[in-house]
Amino acid sequence: MIIGPRRLVLIGAIAAVALTIIFYPLLVRTPFDPQKVSFELTKVELISGSEGEQQLVVQPSLRITNTNDFTLTTSKIDYELFADGVLVGSDTISYEDVPINGRPALFPNQPVTLRDTDGLTLRYSDANADLFNRILGNSTEIGWSIQGSANIESGTTLETTQFSTEL
């Protein structure tokens, strides 16, 4: 069986399209600066818990501002939350199982607030009894801070940036 010139052109065109689809993300890179994405801890809210339950669930809120010229998104934010310098715990805000078009959009120069929807659980112990009771009493005198890393993405590029901020 001999391949005619028309079939050869068709096979070549299909191969070119397939190679373009496969290699496009490797060839095209969106140049953005991950340091131009800023994080600000806006509030830490007690969402559930009581003295009887021996645990509290707090929900930190982060305001993210993208000062790049491109719309970006985030797939994962790992963080550690501190109250008066004492580690409350660490958690992850993850959108890794969400397609890119469903993740939070970080438009240029438009802040967006993300919350840890599950919250961070603080279990009661003798070592953290004072902090536990102050959080339970909704004390405004707690010095909250957060530090961590975030995966920032464009359509074709993923960069990790570190952040640290106080309330």
N, C-alpha and C positions, 0 to 999 in steps of 0.2 A: 504494500500500500504506500503510495507516494503522497506526500503532503504538498498540496498545491500552494501557490503564492498567497492566495486569499486566506487560507487557513493559517499559514505561517504568520501573516500580519495580525490576524486575530489572536493567535496564541501569544505573540509578542506584546500586543496591547494589554491583554489580560495579565501577563507577567509583570509589565511595567506598573500597572495599577496596584497589583498585589504588593510589589516591592515598595512602592510609594507609601502605601498604608502601613506596612511593617516598619519602615525606616524613618518615617516623618517625625515621630517624637524624638528620635535620636539626633536628627539633623537640625531641627528647629528648637531654639531655646528662647524663652521670653526673658529678657534681661531685667530683673527687678532686684531691688536692694532689700533684703529682709530686715535690715536695721531701720528702714523707714516705716515699719509696722510697729506701732507703740501699743502698750498694754497699760491699763489703769484699773486698779481695784476700786470699784464704785461703792459696793456695800457687801456686807456679810449678814445674811438673814437667818434667824433660827426658824426652821420650817417644821420641826417636830421634836418631840422628846419631853421628858419630865424626870423629876427626881426618882420617881417610882420605877421608871423604865431603865434607869441606870445608863442611858445613852441619849445623846443629842444629835440631831442632824442639822448641819448648817449649810447654807447655799451661798457660795461666793459668786459675785457678778463682776465680769471683766468687760470694760469698754475697750474695744480694739479700733484703732484708727490707722488706716492705710494712706500714707502720703506718697505712694508711688503713682505713676501715670496709668497703671493697669489695674483692672479689677482682679482681685485675688480671692482666695478662699482658704479655709483651714481644714485639715483632716483630723488633727489630734492636738490636744493641749494637755501636757503633763504638768502638774503643779504640786507644790507643797504649801500648805496654809499655816501661818504662824499667828499666835495671839500673844502679845507682849513678849515676843521673842521665843516663845515656847512652841514647838512643833505640835500642831493640832492633828495633822495627818496629811496624807498625800492621796491624790486621785487623778483621774484622767477624764477629760471631756473628749469624746471620740465621735467622729463622723466618718470613720473609715469604711463602714458598711453602707454609706449613703453615696449614690453617684455624685460626681462633681457638680452637676447642675442642681442638686438638691441641698448642697452644703451652704452654710452661711456665706453670703456674698460680702466681700470687703471692698466696697466701692471707694474710689479715690476721694480722700478728704471728707468722708461721711462716716462718723463713728457708728459702730454697731455694738450692742451689749449682748454678751453670751453668758448664760448661767449654767452651772452644773445641775442639770435637772434632777439627778438622783441625790445630790447633796453629799456631804462628807460626814461620816459618822464618828463622833467622839464618845468613847466609852468611859464610864466613871471609874476612877481609881483613887486611892489615897493620895497619890502623887499629883493628880490634877484636880483635886476636889475644889480648891479655891477658884480656879479658872472655870470649872464646870458650873459652879454656882453663879459666877458673874455672868457667864453666857446665858444661863437659864433666867437670870434676873434682867436680861436685856440691857446690860450695862453699856453705856456709851463711852466709857472710859477705857475700853479695850483697844489697844493698838494693834490693828490687824495688818498683816503683810503677807505677800504671796510671791513666790518665785517659781520659775519652771522653764519649760521649753515648749515651743509650738511649731508644728509643721505648717508652713505657709506654701500655698500652691497657686500657680497659674495653670493654664491649660496644658502646658508641656514641661513645666519646671517645678521641682519641689526643693525648698530650702528650709532649714531648721534655724530658728532664732531663739535666743535666751531672753528672759525678761525677769524683772524684779520690781515690785511696786508696793507702796504702803497706802493705807486708807487714812 
